[in-house]
Amino acid sequence: MKELVEVIAKSLVDSPDQVVVTETVEGDTIKVELKVADDDMGKVIGKQGRIAKAIRSVVKAAASKGDKKVIVDIIQ
């Protein structure tokens, strides 16, 4: 999941070298934290959170094969 979020985020932002993705596994839950530059935060979230929702939907679909719950957090 980490690689998927990283590829999507790097394709959206102006500063792909500042994209940091961390993944934590707790039981059957995978928590993915995405950190981008302050100037790129709006590009990752999108208007009314549409891009963030789309990222979460893609990751959720990819995780459905493994019966894992994935949480994607976008942090500063």
PDB file of N, CA, C, O and CB in Angstrom:
ATOM      1  N   MET A   1       0.824  -1.199   0.000  1.00  0.00           N
ATOM      2  CA  MET A   1       0.000   0.000   0.000  1.00  0.00           C
ATOM      3  C   MET A   1       0.865   1.260   0.000  1.00  0.00           C
ATOM      4  O   MET A   1       0.509   2.266  -0.613  1.00  0.00           O
ATOM      5  CB  MET A   1      -0.936   0.000   1.209  1.00  0.00           C
ATOM      6  N   LYS A   2       1.987   1.196   0.682  1.00  0.00           N
ATOM      7  CA  LYS A   2       2.874   2.352   0.772  1.00  0.00           C
ATOM      8  C   LYS A   2       3.323   2.804  -0.611  1.00  0.00           C
ATOM      9  O   LYS A   2       3.314   3.997  -0.917  1.00  0.00           O
ATOM     10  CB  LYS A   2       4.091   2.026   1.640  1.00  0.00           C
ATOM     11  N   GLU A   3       3.715   1.846  -1.440  1.00  0.00           N
ATOM     12  CA  GLU A   3       4.208   2.180  -2.775  1.00  0.00           C
ATOM     13  C   GLU A   3       3.097   2.789  -3.634  1.00  0.00           C
ATOM     14  O   GLU A   3       3.343   3.719  -4.402  1.00  0.00           O
ATOM     15  CB  GLU A   3       4.782   0.929  -3.460  1.00  0.00           C
ATOM     16  N   LEU A   4       1.893   2.271  -3.504  1.00  0.00           N
ATOM     17  CA  LEU A   4       0.761   2.777  -4.274  1.00  0.00           C
ATOM     18  C   LEU A   4       0.468   4.230  -3.932  1.00  0.00           C
ATOM     19  O   LEU A   4       0.311   5.060  -4.827  1.00  0.00           O
ATOM     20  CB  LEU A   4      -0.477   1.921  -4.023  1.00  0.00           C
ATOM     21  N   VAL A   5       0.393   4.541  -2.647  1.00  0.00           N
ATOM     22  CA  VAL A   5       0.128   5.918  -2.208  1.00  0.00           C
ATOM     23  C   VAL A   5       1.263   6.839  -2.646  1.00  0.00           C
ATOM     24  O   VAL A   5       1.027   7.978  -3.050  1.00  0.00           O
ATOM     25  CB  VAL A   5      -0.049   5.978  -0.668  1.00  0.00           C
ATOM     26  N   GLU A   6       2.488   6.341  -2.563  1.00  0.00           N
ATOM     27  CA  GLU A   6       3.649   7.156  -2.938  1.00  0.00           C
ATOM     28  C   GLU A   6       3.628   7.506  -4.425  1.00  0.00           C
ATOM     29  O   GLU A   6       3.901   8.649  -4.793  1.00  0.00           O
ATOM     30  CB  GLU A   6       4.949   6.420  -2.594  1.00  0.00           C
ATOM     31  N   VAL A   7       3.311   6.546  -5.271  1.00  0.00           N
ATOM     32  CA  VAL A   7       3.261   6.790  -6.713  1.00  0.00           C
ATOM     33  C   VAL A   7       2.158   7.790  -7.059  1.00  0.00           C
ATOM     34  O   VAL A   7       2.363   8.697  -7.865  1.00  0.00           O
ATOM     35  CB  VAL A   7       3.039   5.471  -7.472  1.00  0.00           C
ATOM     36  N   ILE A   8       0.998   7.619  -6.450  1.00  0.00           N
ATOM     37  CA  ILE A   8      -0.117   8.534  -6.722  1.00  0.00           C
ATOM     38  C   ILE A   8       0.233   9.948  -6.267  1.00  0.00           C
ATOM     39  O   ILE A   8       0.026  10.911  -7.006  1.00  0.00           O
ATOM     40  CB  ILE A   8      -1.406   8.050  -6.017  1.00  0.00           C
ATOM     41  N   ALA A   9       0.761  10.072  -5.054  1.00  0.00           N
ATOM     42  CA  ALA A   9       1.079  11.392  -4.503  1.00  0.00           C
ATOM     43  C   ALA A   9       2.168  12.090  -5.310  1.00  0.00           C
ATOM     44  O   ALA A   9       2.063  13.286  -5.582  1.00  0.00           O
ATOM     45  CB  ALA A   9       1.517  11.266  -3.045  1.00  0.00           C
ATOM     46  N   LYS A  10       3.204  11.363  -5.693  1.00  0.00           N
ATOM     47  CA  LYS A  10       4.296  11.982  -6.448  1.00  0.00           C
ATOM     48  C   LYS A  10       3.841  12.464  -7.817  1.00  0.00           C
ATOM     49  O   LYS A  10       4.407  13.414  -8.357  1.00  0.00           O
ATOM     50  CB  LYS A  10       5.444  11.003  -6.607  1.00  0.00           C
ATOM     51  N   SER A  11       2.828  11.822  -8.383  1.00  0.00           N
ATOM     52  CA  SER A  11       2.337  12.264  -9.688  1.00  0.00           C
ATOM     53  C   SER A  11       1.464  13.521  -9.575  1.00  0.00           C
ATOM     54  O   SER A  11       1.237  14.206 -10.573  1.00  0.00           O
ATOM     55  CB  SER A  11       1.545  11.141 -10.355  1.00  0.00           C
ATOM     56  N   LEU A  12       0.982  13.824  -8.383  1.00  0.00           N
ATOM     57  CA  LEU A  12       0.093  14.977  -8.197  1.00  0.00           C
ATOM     58  C   LEU A  12       0.817  16.262  -7.809  1.00  0.00           C
ATOM     59  O   LEU A  12       0.352  17.353  -8.139  1.00  0.00           O
ATOM     60  CB  LEU A  12      -0.925  14.658  -7.150  1.00  0.00           C
ATOM     61  N   VAL A  13       1.936  16.150  -7.120  1.00  0.00           N
ATOM     62  CA  VAL A  13       2.574  17.324  -6.512  1.00  0.00           C
ATOM     63  C   VAL A  13       3.660  17.941  -7.386  1.00  0.00           C
ATOM     64  O   VAL A  13       4.126  17.332  -8.350  1.00  0.00           O
ATOM     65  CB  VAL A  13       3.167  16.947  -5.180  1.00  0.00           C
ATOM     66  N   ASP A  14       4.055  19.179  -7.024  1.00  0.00           N
ATOM     67  CA  ASP A  14       5.136  19.876  -7.715  1.00  0.00           C
ATOM     68  C   ASP A  14       6.505  19.494  -7.147  1.00  0.00           C
ATOM     69  O   ASP A  14       7.514  19.592  -7.844  1.00  0.00           O
ATOM     70  CB  ASP A  14       4.934  21.389  -7.618  1.00  0.00           C
ATOM     71  N   SER A  15       6.541  19.060  -5.887  1.00  0.00           N
ATOM     72  CA  SER A  15       7.796  18.682  -5.225  1.00  0.00           C
ATOM     73  C   SER A  15       7.756  17.206  -4.830  1.00  0.00           C
ATOM     74  O   SER A  15       7.556  16.888  -3.658  1.00  0.00           O
ATOM     75  CB  SER A  15       8.048  19.570  -3.974  1.00  0.00           C
ATOM     76  N   PRO A  16       7.943  16.306  -5.792  1.00  0.00           N
ATOM     77  CA  PRO A  16       7.841  14.870  -5.470  1.00  0.00           C
ATOM     78  C   PRO A  16       8.937  14.373  -4.523  1.00  0.00           C
ATOM     79  O   PRO A  16       8.779  13.328  -3.892  1.00  0.00           O
ATOM     80  CB  PRO A  16       7.890  14.062  -6.746  1.00  0.00           C
ATOM     81  N   ASP A  17      10.047  15.113  -4.418  1.00  0.00           N
ATOM     82  CA  ASP A  17      11.110  14.697  -3.512  1.00  0.00           C
ATOM     83  C   ASP A  17      10.747  14.911  -2.042  1.00  0.00           C
ATOM     84  O   ASP A  17      11.408  14.365  -1.158  1.00  0.00           O
ATOM     85  CB  ASP A  17      12.381  15.447  -3.837  1.00  0.00           C
ATOM     86  N   GLN A  18       9.697  15.706  -1.768  1.00  0.00           N
ATOM     87  CA  GLN A  18       9.271  15.961  -0.395  1.00  0.00           C
ATOM     88  C   GLN A  18       8.105  15.076   0.040  1.00  0.00           C
ATOM     89  O   GLN A  18       7.558  15.267   1.126  1.00  0.00           O
ATOM     90  CB  GLN A  18       8.886  17.410  -0.243  1.00  0.00           C
ATOM     91  N   VAL A  19       7.725  14.126  -0.783  1.00  0.00           N
ATOM     92  CA  VAL A  19       6.649  13.193  -0.426  1.00  0.00           C
ATOM     93  C   VAL A  19       7.228  12.112   0.479  1.00  0.00           C
ATOM     94  O   VAL A  19       8.200  11.441   0.132  1.00  0.00           O
ATOM     95  CB  VAL A  19       5.992  12.559  -1.705  1.00  0.00           C
ATOM     96  N   VAL A  20       6.602  11.956   1.659  1.00  0.00           N
ATOM     97  CA  VAL A  20       7.027  10.936   2.615  1.00  0.00           C
ATOM     98  C   VAL A  20       5.817  10.092   2.977  1.00  0.00           C
ATOM     99  O   VAL A  20       4.786  10.614   3.402  1.00  0.00           O
ATOM    100  CB  VAL A  20       7.669  11.577   3.890  1.00  0.00           C
ATOM    101  N   VAL A  21       5.951   8.783   2.805  1.00  0.00           N
ATOM    102  CA  VAL A  21       4.858   7.860   3.124  1.00  0.00           C
ATOM    103  C   VAL A  21       5.373   6.858   4.148  1.00  0.00           C
ATOM    104  O   VAL A  21       6.411   6.227   3.950  1.00  0.00           O
ATOM    105  CB  VAL A  21       4.323   7.130   1.835  1.00  0.00           C
ATOM    106  N   THR A  22       4.627   6.720   5.256  1.00  0.00           N
ATOM    107  CA  THR A  22       4.975   5.726   6.266  1.00  0.00           C
ATOM    108  C   THR A  22       3.811   4.761   6.432  1.00  0.00           C
ATOM    109  O   THR A  22       2.648   5.145   6.313  1.00  0.00           O
ATOM    110  CB  THR A  22       5.330   6.402   7.620  1.00  0.00           C
ATOM    111  N   GLU A  23       4.135   3.518   6.704  1.00  0.00           N
ATOM    112  CA  GLU A  23       3.115   2.478   6.828  1.00  0.00           C
ATOM    113  C   GLU A  23       3.288   1.762   8.159  1.00  0.00           C
ATOM    114  O   GLU A  23       4.390   1.342   8.511  1.00  0.00           O
ATOM    115  CB  GLU A  23       3.196   1.470   5.649  1.00  0.00           C
ATOM    116  N   THR A  24       2.186   1.627   8.895  1.00  0.00           N
ATOM    117  CA  THR A  24       2.192   0.944  10.179  1.00  0.00           C
ATOM    118  C   THR A  24       1.144  -0.152  10.149  1.00  0.00           C
ATOM    119  O   THR A  24       0.006   0.092   9.747  1.00  0.00           O
ATOM    120  CB  THR A  24       1.930   1.932  11.346  1.00  0.00           C
ATOM    121  N   VAL A  25       1.508  -1.357  10.567  1.00  0.00           N
ATOM    122  CA  VAL A  25       0.573  -2.478  10.580  1.00  0.00           C
ATOM    123  C   VAL A  25       0.238  -2.825  12.023  1.00  0.00           C
ATOM    124  O   VAL A  25       1.127  -3.076  12.836  1.00  0.00           O
ATOM    125  CB  VAL A  25       1.161  -3.710   9.838  1.00  0.00           C
ATOM    126  N   GLU A  26      -1.058  -2.836  12.330  1.00  0.00           N
ATOM    127  CA  GLU A  26      -1.538  -3.215  13.661  1.00  0.00           C
ATOM    128  C   GLU A  26      -2.660  -4.229  13.481  1.00  0.00           C
ATOM    129  O   GLU A  26      -3.794  -3.858  13.180  1.00  0.00           O
ATOM    130  CB  GLU A  26      -2.030  -1.961  14.479  1.00  0.00           C
ATOM    131  N   GLY A  27      -2.351  -5.486  13.662  1.00  0.00           N
ATOM    132  CA  GLY A  27      -3.360  -6.525  13.486  1.00  0.00           C
ATOM    133  C   GLY A  27      -3.787  -6.616  12.032  1.00  0.00           C
ATOM    134  O   GLY A  27      -2.962  -6.849  11.148  1.00  0.00           O
ATOM    135  N   ASP A  28      -5.081  -6.431  11.784  1.00  0.00           N
ATOM    136  CA  ASP A  28      -5.576  -6.472  10.407  1.00  0.00           C
ATOM    137  C   ASP A  28      -5.795  -5.074   9.840  1.00  0.00           C
ATOM    138  O   ASP A  28      -6.480  -4.907   8.832  1.00  0.00           O
ATOM    139  CB  ASP A  28      -6.874  -7.263  10.339  1.00  0.00           C
ATOM    140  N   THR A  29      -5.212  -4.072  10.490  1.00  0.00           N
ATOM    141  CA  THR A  29      -5.344  -2.686  10.043  1.00  0.00           C
ATOM    142  C   THR A  29      -3.986  -2.156   9.591  1.00  0.00           C
ATOM    143  O   THR A  29      -2.977  -2.312  10.279  1.00  0.00           O
ATOM    144  CB  THR A  29      -5.926  -1.796  11.170  1.00  0.00           C
ATOM    145  N   ILE A  30      -3.986  -1.531   8.426  1.00  0.00           N
ATOM    146  CA  ILE A  30      -2.780  -0.894   7.901  1.00  0.00           C
ATOM    147  C   ILE A  30      -3.028   0.611   7.906  1.00  0.00           C
ATOM    148  O   ILE A  30      -3.993   1.090   7.311  1.00  0.00           O
ATOM    149  CB  ILE A  30      -2.423  -1.418   6.451  1.00  0.00           C
ATOM    150  N   LYS A  31      -2.159   1.345   8.576  1.00  0.00           N
ATOM    151  CA  LYS A  31      -2.278   2.807   8.615  1.00  0.00           C
ATOM    152  C   LYS A  31      -1.182   3.397   7.737  1.00  0.00           C
ATOM    153  O   LYS A  31       0.003   3.151   7.960  1.00  0.00           O
ATOM    154  CB  LYS A  31      -2.176   3.355  10.087  1.00  0.00           C
ATOM    155  N   VAL A  32      -1.584   4.173   6.741  1.00  0.00           N
ATOM    156  CA  VAL A  32      -0.647   4.805   5.816  1.00  0.00           C
ATOM    157  C   VAL A  32      -0.731   6.313   6.034  1.00  0.00           C
ATOM    158  O   VAL A  32      -1.804   6.905   5.920  1.00  0.00           O
ATOM    159  CB  VAL A  32      -0.963   4.422   4.320  1.00  0.00           C
ATOM    160  N   GLU A  33       0.404   6.925   6.346  1.00  0.00           N
ATOM    161  CA  GLU A  33       0.456   8.374   6.549  1.00  0.00           C
ATOM    162  C   GLU A  33       1.200   9.008   5.382  1.00  0.00           C
ATOM    163  O   GLU A  33       2.298   8.582   5.023  1.00  0.00           O
ATOM    164  CB  GLU A  33       1.144   8.730   7.904  1.00  0.00           C
ATOM    165  N   LEU A  34       0.595  10.018   4.804  1.00  0.00           N
ATOM    166  CA  LEU A  34       1.158  10.727   3.661  1.00  0.00           C
ATOM    167  C   LEU A  34       1.504  12.143   4.083  1.00  0.00           C
ATOM    168  O   LEU A  34       0.654  12.876   4.589  1.00  0.00           O
ATOM    169  CB  LEU A  34       0.175  10.732   2.462  1.00  0.00           C
ATOM    170  N   LYS A  35       2.748  12.520   3.873  1.00  0.00           N
ATOM    171  CA  LYS A  35       3.194  13.881   4.198  1.00  0.00           C
ATOM    172  C   LYS A  35       3.770  14.499   2.938  1.00  0.00           C
ATOM    173  O   LYS A  35       4.630  13.911   2.283  1.00  0.00           O
ATOM    174  CB  LYS A  35       4.252  13.884   5.360  1.00  0.00           C
ATOM    175  N   VAL A  36       3.283  15.706   2.600  1.00  0.00           N
ATOM    176  CA  VAL A  36       3.760  16.428   1.424  1.00  0.00           C
ATOM    177  C   VAL A  36       4.155  17.842   1.843  1.00  0.00           C
ATOM    178  O   VAL A  36       3.890  18.260   2.970  1.00  0.00           O
ATOM    179  CB  VAL A  36       2.671  16.461   0.302  1.00  0.00           C
ATOM    180  N   ALA A  37       4.788  18.573   0.933  1.00  0.00           N
ATOM    181  CA  ALA A  37       5.161  19.964   1.198  1.00  0.00           C
ATOM    182  C   ALA A  37       3.891  20.799   1.413  1.00  0.00           C
ATOM    183  O   ALA A  37       2.826  20.478   0.887  1.00  0.00           O
ATOM    184  CB  ALA A  37       6.014  20.545   0.022  1.00  0.00           C
ATOM    185  N   ASP A  38       4.026  21.862   2.188  1.00  0.00           N
ATOM    186  CA  ASP A  38       2.876  22.711   2.494  1.00  0.00           C
ATOM    187  C   ASP A  38       2.234  23.270   1.228  1.00  0.00           C
ATOM    188  O   ASP A  38       1.010  23.391   1.157  1.00  0.00           O
ATOM    189  CB  ASP A  38       3.297  23.855   3.409  1.00  0.00           C
ATOM    190  N   ASP A  39       3.045  23.612   0.229  1.00  0.00           N
ATOM    191  CA  ASP A  39       2.504  24.169  -1.010  1.00  0.00           C
ATOM    192  C   ASP A  39       1.706  23.142  -1.803  1.00  0.00           C
ATOM    193  O   ASP A  39       0.844  23.514  -2.598  1.00  0.00           O
ATOM    194  CB  ASP A  39       3.626  24.714  -1.867  1.00  0.00           C
ATOM    195  N   ASP A  40       1.980  21.864  -1.600  1.00  0.00           N
ATOM    196  CA  ASP A  40       1.313  20.801  -2.355  1.00  0.00           C
ATOM    197  C   ASP A  40       0.121  20.198  -1.628  1.00  0.00           C
ATOM    198  O   ASP A  40      -0.544  19.315  -2.169  1.00  0.00           O
ATOM    199  CB  ASP A  40       2.294  19.717  -2.674  1.00  0.00           C
ATOM    200  N   MET A  41      -0.160  20.652  -0.422  1.00  0.00           N
ATOM    201  CA  MET A  41      -1.242  20.070   0.368  1.00  0.00           C
ATOM    202  C   MET A  41      -2.590  20.174  -0.351  1.00  0.00           C
ATOM    203  O   MET A  41      -3.371  19.222  -0.346  1.00  0.00           O
ATOM    204  CB  MET A  41      -1.323  20.757   1.728  1.00  0.00           C
ATOM    205  N   GLY A  42      -2.860  21.312  -0.960  1.00  0.00           N
ATOM    206  CA  GLY A  42      -4.126  21.497  -1.668  1.00  0.00           C
ATOM    207  C   GLY A  42      -4.267  20.590  -2.872  1.00  0.00           C
ATOM    208  O   GLY A  42      -5.376  20.178  -3.211  1.00  0.00           O
ATOM    209  N   LYS A  43      -3.162  20.275  -3.519  1.00  0.00           N
ATOM    210  CA  LYS A  43      -3.205  19.402  -4.693  1.00  0.00           C
ATOM    211  C   LYS A  43      -3.506  17.966  -4.306  1.00  0.00           C
ATOM    212  O   LYS A  43      -4.127  17.236  -5.077  1.00  0.00           O
ATOM    213  CB  LYS A  43      -1.887  19.468  -5.453  1.00  0.00           C
ATOM    214  N   VAL A  44      -3.080  17.554  -3.136  1.00  0.00           N
ATOM    215  CA  VAL A  44      -3.325  16.191  -2.683  1.00  0.00           C
ATOM    216  C   VAL A  44      -4.735  16.044  -2.120  1.00  0.00           C
ATOM    217  O   VAL A  44      -5.358  14.992  -2.260  1.00  0.00           O
ATOM    218  CB  VAL A  44      -2.293  15.789  -1.629  1.00  0.00           C
ATOM    219  N   ILE A  45      -5.235  17.100  -1.487  1.00  0.00           N
ATOM    220  CA  ILE A  45      -6.581  17.036  -0.909  1.00  0.00           C
ATOM    221  C   ILE A  45      -7.640  17.317  -1.971  1.00  0.00           C
ATOM    222  O   ILE A  45      -8.652  16.619  -2.029  1.00  0.00           O
ATOM    223  CB  ILE A  45      -6.717  18.037   0.252  1.00  0.00           C
ATOM    224  N   GLY A  46      -7.424  18.318  -2.802  1.00  0.00           N
ATOM    225  CA  GLY A  46      -8.372  18.638  -3.857  1.00  0.00           C
ATOM    226  C   GLY A  46      -9.554  19.441  -3.351  1.00  0.00           C
ATOM    227  O   GLY A  46      -9.715  19.651  -2.149  1.00  0.00           O
ATOM    228  N   LYS A  47     -10.376  19.887  -4.285  1.00  0.00           N
ATOM    229  CA  LYS A  47     -11.560  20.654  -3.915  1.00  0.00           C
ATOM    230  C   LYS A  47     -12.540  19.758  -3.186  1.00  0.00           C
ATOM    231  O   LYS A  47     -12.914  18.688  -3.667  1.00  0.00           O
ATOM    232  CB  LYS A  47     -12.223  21.284  -5.156  1.00  0.00           C
ATOM    233  N   GLN A  48     -12.948  20.222  -2.004  1.00  0.00           N
ATOM    234  CA  GLN A  48     -13.876  19.495  -1.139  1.00  0.00           C
ATOM    235  C   GLN A  48     -13.393  18.084  -0.824  1.00  0.00           C
ATOM    236  O   GLN A  48     -14.199  17.202  -0.526  1.00  0.00           O
ATOM    237  CB  GLN A  48     -15.242  19.432  -1.787  1.00  0.00           C
ATOM    238  N   GLY A  49     -12.075  17.866  -0.890  1.00  0.00           N
ATOM    239  CA  GLY A  49     -11.507  16.581  -0.532  1.00  0.00           C
ATOM    240  C   GLY A  49     -11.693  15.478  -1.557  1.00  0.00           C
ATOM    241  O   GLY A  49     -11.557  14.299  -1.230  1.00  0.00           O
ATOM    242  N   ARG A  50     -11.999  15.842  -2.779  1.00  0.00           N
ATOM    243  CA  ARG A  50     -12.287  14.833  -3.801  1.00  0.00           C
ATOM    244  C   ARG A  50     -11.073  13.971  -4.147  1.00  0.00           C
ATOM    245  O   ARG A  50     -11.207  12.759  -4.311  1.00  0.00           O
ATOM    246  CB  ARG A  50     -12.796  15.508  -5.053  1.00  0.00           C
ATOM    247  N   ILE A  51      -9.902  14.575  -4.258  1.00  0.00           N
ATOM    248  CA  ILE A  51      -8.710  13.800  -4.605  1.00  0.00           C
ATOM    249  C   ILE A  51      -8.324  12.894  -3.437  1.00  0.00           C
ATOM    250  O   ILE A  51      -7.933  11.747  -3.651  1.00  0.00           O
ATOM    251  CB  ILE A  51      -7.532  14.739  -4.978  1.00  0.00           C
ATOM    252  N   ALA A  52      -8.427  13.391  -2.213  1.00  0.00           N
ATOM    253  CA  ALA A  52      -8.137  12.568  -1.039  1.00  0.00           C
ATOM    254  C   ALA A  52      -9.080  11.370  -0.973  1.00  0.00           C
ATOM    255  O   ALA A  52      -8.654  10.257  -0.663  1.00  0.00           O
ATOM    256  CB  ALA A  52      -8.250  13.404   0.248  1.00  0.00           C
ATOM    257  N   LYS A  53     -10.346  11.594  -1.260  1.00  0.00           N
ATOM    258  CA  LYS A  53     -11.323  10.495  -1.282  1.00  0.00           C
ATOM    259  C   LYS A  53     -10.989   9.488  -2.373  1.00  0.00           C
ATOM    260  O   LYS A  53     -11.132   8.282  -2.174  1.00  0.00           O
ATOM    261  CB  LYS A  53     -12.746  11.040  -1.491  1.00  0.00           C
ATOM    262  N   ALA A  54     -10.547   9.976  -3.519  1.00  0.00           N
ATOM    263  CA  ALA A  54     -10.186   9.085  -4.621  1.00  0.00           C
ATOM    264  C   ALA A  54      -8.972   8.236  -4.258  1.00  0.00           C
ATOM    265  O   ALA A  54      -8.936   7.042  -4.556  1.00  0.00           O
ATOM    266  CB  ALA A  54      -9.903   9.895  -5.895  1.00  0.00           C
ATOM    267  N   ILE A  55      -7.976   8.848  -3.616  1.00  0.00           N
ATOM    268  CA  ILE A  55      -6.798   8.092  -3.174  1.00  0.00           C
ATOM    269  C   ILE A  55      -7.222   7.004  -2.198  1.00  0.00           C
ATOM    270  O   ILE A  55      -6.782   5.860  -2.309  1.00  0.00           O
ATOM    271  CB  ILE A  55      -5.748   9.030  -2.518  1.00  0.00           C
ATOM    272  N   ARG A  56      -8.070   7.356  -1.246  1.00  0.00           N
ATOM    273  CA  ARG A  56      -8.536   6.372  -0.260  1.00  0.00           C
ATOM    274  C   ARG A  56      -9.320   5.244  -0.927  1.00  0.00           C
ATOM    275  O   ARG A  56      -9.202   4.085  -0.529  1.00  0.00           O
ATOM    276  CB  ARG A  56      -9.407   7.054   0.805  1.00  0.00           C
ATOM    277  N   SER A  57     -10.118   5.578  -1.937  1.00  0.00           N
ATOM    278  CA  SER A  57     -10.902   4.557  -2.640  1.00  0.00           C
ATOM    279  C   SER A  57     -10.008   3.580  -3.391  1.00  0.00           C
ATOM    280  O   SER A  57     -10.248   2.373  -3.366  1.00  0.00           O
ATOM    281  CB  SER A  57     -11.878   5.215  -3.613  1.00  0.00           C
ATOM    282  N   VAL A  58      -8.988   4.090  -4.052  1.00  0.00           N
ATOM    283  CA  VAL A  58      -8.067   3.224  -4.798  1.00  0.00           C
ATOM    284  C   VAL A  58      -7.316   2.303  -3.842  1.00  0.00           C
ATOM    285  O   VAL A  58      -7.165   1.112  -4.114  1.00  0.00           O
ATOM    286  CB  VAL A  58      -7.066   4.069  -5.625  1.00  0.00           C
ATOM    287  N   VAL A  59      -6.851   2.848  -2.733  1.00  0.00           N
ATOM    288  CA  VAL A  59      -6.108   2.043  -1.760  1.00  0.00           C
ATOM    289  C   VAL A  59      -7.032   1.003  -1.121  1.00  0.00           C
ATOM    290  O   VAL A  59      -6.624  -0.136  -0.893  1.00  0.00           O
ATOM    291  CB  VAL A  59      -5.476   2.948  -0.669  1.00  0.00           C
ATOM    292  N   LYS A  60      -8.258   1.389  -0.838  1.00  0.00           N
ATOM    293  CA  LYS A  60      -9.222   0.451  -0.252  1.00  0.00           C
ATOM    294  C   LYS A  60      -9.517  -0.696  -1.217  1.00  0.00           C
ATOM    295  O   LYS A  60      -9.629  -1.849  -0.799  1.00  0.00           O
ATOM    296  CB  LYS A  60     -10.530   1.180   0.120  1.00  0.00           C
ATOM    297  N   ALA A  61      -9.640  -0.385  -2.490  1.00  0.00           N
ATOM    298  CA  ALA A  61      -9.887  -1.419  -3.490  1.00  0.00           C
ATOM    299  C   ALA A  61      -8.697  -2.362  -3.598  1.00  0.00           C
ATOM    300  O   ALA A  61      -8.877  -3.571  -3.746  1.00  0.00           O
ATOM    301  CB  ALA A  61     -10.186  -0.787  -4.853  1.00  0.00           C
ATOM    302  N   ALA A  62      -7.490  -1.827  -3.526  1.00  0.00           N
ATOM    303  CA  ALA A  62      -6.292  -2.661  -3.599  1.00  0.00           C
ATOM    304  C   ALA A  62      -6.159  -3.544  -2.357  1.00  0.00           C
ATOM    305  O   ALA A  62      -5.642  -4.658  -2.442  1.00  0.00           O
ATOM    306  CB  ALA A  62      -5.042  -1.784  -3.760  1.00  0.00           C
ATOM    307  N   ALA A  63      -6.618  -3.060  -1.217  1.00  0.00           N
ATOM    308  CA  ALA A  63      -6.501  -3.815   0.029  1.00  0.00           C
ATOM    309  C   ALA A  63      -7.602  -4.852   0.184  1.00  0.00           C
ATOM    310  O   ALA A  63      -7.489  -5.742   1.027  1.00  0.00           O
ATOM    311  CB  ALA A  63      -6.524  -2.872   1.207  1.00  0.00           C
ATOM    312  N   SER A  64      -8.647  -4.760  -0.597  1.00  0.00           N
ATOM    313  CA  SER A  64      -9.776  -5.680  -0.431  1.00  0.00           C
ATOM    314  C   SER A  64      -9.400  -7.125  -0.735  1.00  0.00           C
ATOM    315  O   SER A  64     -10.064  -8.043  -0.252  1.00  0.00           O
ATOM    316  CB  SER A  64     -10.924  -5.257  -1.323  1.00  0.00           C
ATOM    317  N   LYS A  65      -8.360  -7.347  -1.519  1.00  0.00           N
ATOM    318  CA  LYS A  65      -7.921  -8.707  -1.829  1.00  0.00           C
ATOM    319  C   LYS A  65      -7.358  -9.406  -0.597  1.00  0.00           C
ATOM    320  O   LYS A  65      -7.497 -10.621  -0.451  1.00  0.00           O
ATOM    321  CB  LYS A  65      -6.874  -8.685  -2.939  1.00  0.00           C
ATOM    322  N   GLY A  66      -6.729  -8.651   0.279  1.00  0.00           N
ATOM    323  CA  GLY A  66      -6.076  -9.228   1.440  1.00  0.00           C
ATOM    324  C   GLY A  66      -6.895  -9.182   2.708  1.00  0.00           C
ATOM    325  O   GLY A  66      -6.381  -9.523   3.773  1.00  0.00           O
ATOM    326  N   ASP A  67      -8.141  -8.776   2.638  1.00  0.00           N
ATOM    327  CA  ASP A  67      -9.021  -8.640   3.805  1.00  0.00           C
ATOM    328  C   ASP A  67      -8.393  -7.798   4.909  1.00  0.00           C
ATOM    329  O   ASP A  67      -8.482  -8.124   6.093  1.00  0.00           O
ATOM    330  CB  ASP A  67      -9.375 -10.011   4.353  1.00  0.00           C
ATOM    331  N   LYS A  68      -7.761  -6.717   4.494  1.00  0.00           N
ATOM    332  CA  LYS A  68      -7.152  -5.787   5.443  1.00  0.00           C
ATOM    333  C   LYS A  68      -7.907  -4.466   5.390  1.00  0.00           C
ATOM    334  O   LYS A  68      -8.424  -4.078   4.342  1.00  0.00           O
ATOM    335  CB  LYS A  68      -5.639  -5.575   5.133  1.00  0.00           C
ATOM    336  N   LYS A  69      -7.968  -3.781   6.524  1.00  0.00           N
ATOM    337  CA  LYS A  69      -8.550  -2.455   6.578  1.00  0.00           C
ATOM    338  C   LYS A  69      -7.412  -1.456   6.459  1.00  0.00           C
ATOM    339  O   LYS A  69      -6.413  -1.558   7.171  1.00  0.00           O
ATOM    340  CB  LYS A  69      -9.372  -2.238   7.891  1.00  0.00           C
ATOM    341  N   VAL A  70      -7.562  -0.486   5.557  1.00  0.00           N
ATOM    342  CA  VAL A  70      -6.504   0.502   5.327  1.00  0.00           C
ATOM    343  C   VAL A  70      -7.021   1.881   5.683  1.00  0.00           C
ATOM    344  O   VAL A  70      -8.110   2.277   5.269  1.00  0.00           O
ATOM    345  CB  VAL A  70      -6.014   0.467   3.856  1.00  0.00           C
ATOM    346  N   ILE A  71      -6.229   2.606   6.455  1.00  0.00           N
ATOM    347  CA  ILE A  71      -6.542   3.988   6.814  1.00  0.00           C
ATOM    348  C   ILE A  71      -5.466   4.863   6.178  1.00  0.00           C
ATOM    349  O   ILE A  71      -4.275   4.644   6.400  1.00  0.00           O
ATOM    350  CB  ILE A  71      -6.608   4.191   8.388  1.00  0.00           C
ATOM    351  N   VAL A  72      -5.881   5.852   5.390  1.00  0.00           N
ATOM    352  CA  VAL A  72      -4.935   6.770   4.772  1.00  0.00           C
ATOM    353  C   VAL A  72      -5.108   8.145   5.409  1.00  0.00           C
ATOM    354  O   VAL A  72      -6.167   8.762   5.303  1.00  0.00           O
ATOM    355  CB  VAL A  72      -5.139   6.837   3.226  1.00  0.00           C
ATOM    356  N   ASP A  73      -4.056   8.613   6.070  1.00  0.00           N
ATOM    357  CA  ASP A  73      -4.063   9.937   6.701  1.00  0.00           C
ATOM    358  C   ASP A  73      -3.116  10.853   5.946  1.00  0.00           C
ATOM    359  O   ASP A  73      -1.995  10.472   5.611  1.00  0.00           O
ATOM    360  CB  ASP A  73      -3.659   9.850   8.201  1.00  0.00           C
ATOM    361  N   ILE A  74      -3.582  12.060   5.685  1.00  0.00           N
ATOM    362  CA  ILE A  74      -2.751  13.077   5.071  1.00  0.00           C
ATOM    363  C   ILE A  74      -2.387  14.062   6.180  1.00  0.00           C
ATOM    364  O   ILE A  74      -3.257  14.726   6.744  1.00  0.00           O
ATOM    365  CB  ILE A  74      -3.486  13.790   3.860  1.00  0.00           C
ATOM    366  N   ILE A  75      -1.089  14.149   6.485  1.00  0.00           N
ATOM    367  CA  ILE A  75      -0.647  14.966   7.611  1.00  0.00           C
ATOM    368  C   ILE A  75       0.285  16.064   7.127  1.00  0.00           C
ATOM    369  O   ILE A  75       0.823  16.007   6.021  1.00  0.00           O
ATOM    370  CB  ILE A  75       0.051  14.101   8.672  1.00  0.00           C
ATOM    371  N   GLN A  76       0.468  17.087   8.002  1.00  0.00           N
ATOM    372  CA  GLN A  76       1.382  18.177   7.675  1.00  0.00           C
ATOM    373  C   GLN A  76       2.701  17.959   8.349  1.00  0.00           C
ATOM    374  O   GLN A  76       3.613  18.771   8.198  1.00  0.00           O
ATOM    375  CB  GLN A  76       0.802  19.525   8.078  1.00  0.00           C
TER     376      GLN A  76
END
